[in-house]
Amino acid sequence: MLYFLYEWLSRGGHEHVPVLNLLKYLTFRTGMSMLTAYIVAVAMGSRFIRWMKAKQGKGQPIRTDGIERHVLEKSGTPTMGGFMILAGLFVGSLLFADLRNVHVWVVLGITAAFGVLGFMDDYAKVTKQTTAGLSSGQKLVAQFIVSILAAIALIVFAPKSQMTPGLETSLVFPILKNLVINLGWFYVAFAAITIAGFSNAVNLTDGLDGLAIVPVMFAASTFGLIAYLVGNYKFADYLNLHFVPSVGELAVLCGAIIGGGMGFLWYNAPPAKIFMGDTGSLALGGALGSIAVCAKHELVLGIVGGLFVAEALSVMIQVAYFKKTGKRIFLMAPIHHHFEKLGWAESTVVVRFWIVAMMLSFVGLATLKLR
């Protein structure tokens, strides 16, 4: 919105105003979206938490078959804190992003749709006072419909790369520069799996205070830089990356995710005053998945978001093995609960998982230069 203001005033001969000139710089707008999102999330904080607590009463239901102390320590804590993050994300993005950009609207659309789906799931859990909200099938169907529509919109409406024809439907491999496989319209299915799968992976990770949001911020930081580099022809050419026109604008959204996440963490730090809930986890996972699809770094997302992938795989392996043998591989899934069962303190699990997420982000960034 403010970018429109800058362009309109520039046409009116106001280029000499230093503050207006700052708006033409993507890095400045990214920083401002981060700051704005942080302020919005923090400003909402205390009042929003009190309101949620009054509305929800007993708060988010806690699994009685899980970690025993969670029932005592976390009972009564309200959920749907994802609204704080999303409020900051949308305010920061709408103020400082170029709203003519197709990538911006695709990512915001997925984030909003998944946020609504997450809210419906949280609402069902709170009102019924059960850990089972919407069924897995209901959520997956909704996620895949939205993801498929988003992937089609990108293929049809996003600017095409003149340097790599067919890039919009191609799978690009990290490190191996020349290995580009054009999947044609099968790419729609691949993109949908990436977006929906990562959304659910983040959702499964959100089980301890602060566990999901910090790795989300690490991933957003990494993909903010990736989007900036692949969306800039000079940097993409220098690093031998595939240039993706106009995708650099997604750095503004990544900045907003980081800012909103920091504002939320202010209240989600142990002991959490509010939980993110599916409202936030499904939306943020969908946002990161769609950003990776837009930037043509879907496989790198599996590295950068390796912690989320491991959490999701632990659940899939546990369920499949139990159905086949009646036995469990992990003491409890997702895997962060396995380590709690081994005797690790919650704070130990959280901080060590943060370290893993940070290192994986560095590994993901290294793939940009390893060619």
Protein Blocks (a to p, Z undefined) as FASTA:
>chain_A
ZZmmmmmmmmnopampmklmmmmpmklmmmmmmmmmmmmmmmmmmmmmmmmmmmnonopa
ddfklcfklmmmmgoiaghklmmmmmmmmmmmmmmmcfkbmklmmmmmmmmmmmmmmmmm
mmmmmmnopablcdfklmmmmmmmmmmmmmmmmmmmmccdfklghklmcccdehilmlcc
debjmlmmmmmmmmmmmmmmmmmmmmbghklmmmmmmmmmmmmmmmmmmmpmklmmmnop
acdehklmmmmmmmmmmmmmmmmmmmmpccdfbdfbjmlmmmmmmmmmmmmmmnopmkmm
mmmmmmmmmmmmmmmmmmmmmmmnopafbfbdcfklmmmmnopafklmmmmmmmmmmmmm
mmmmmmmmmZZ
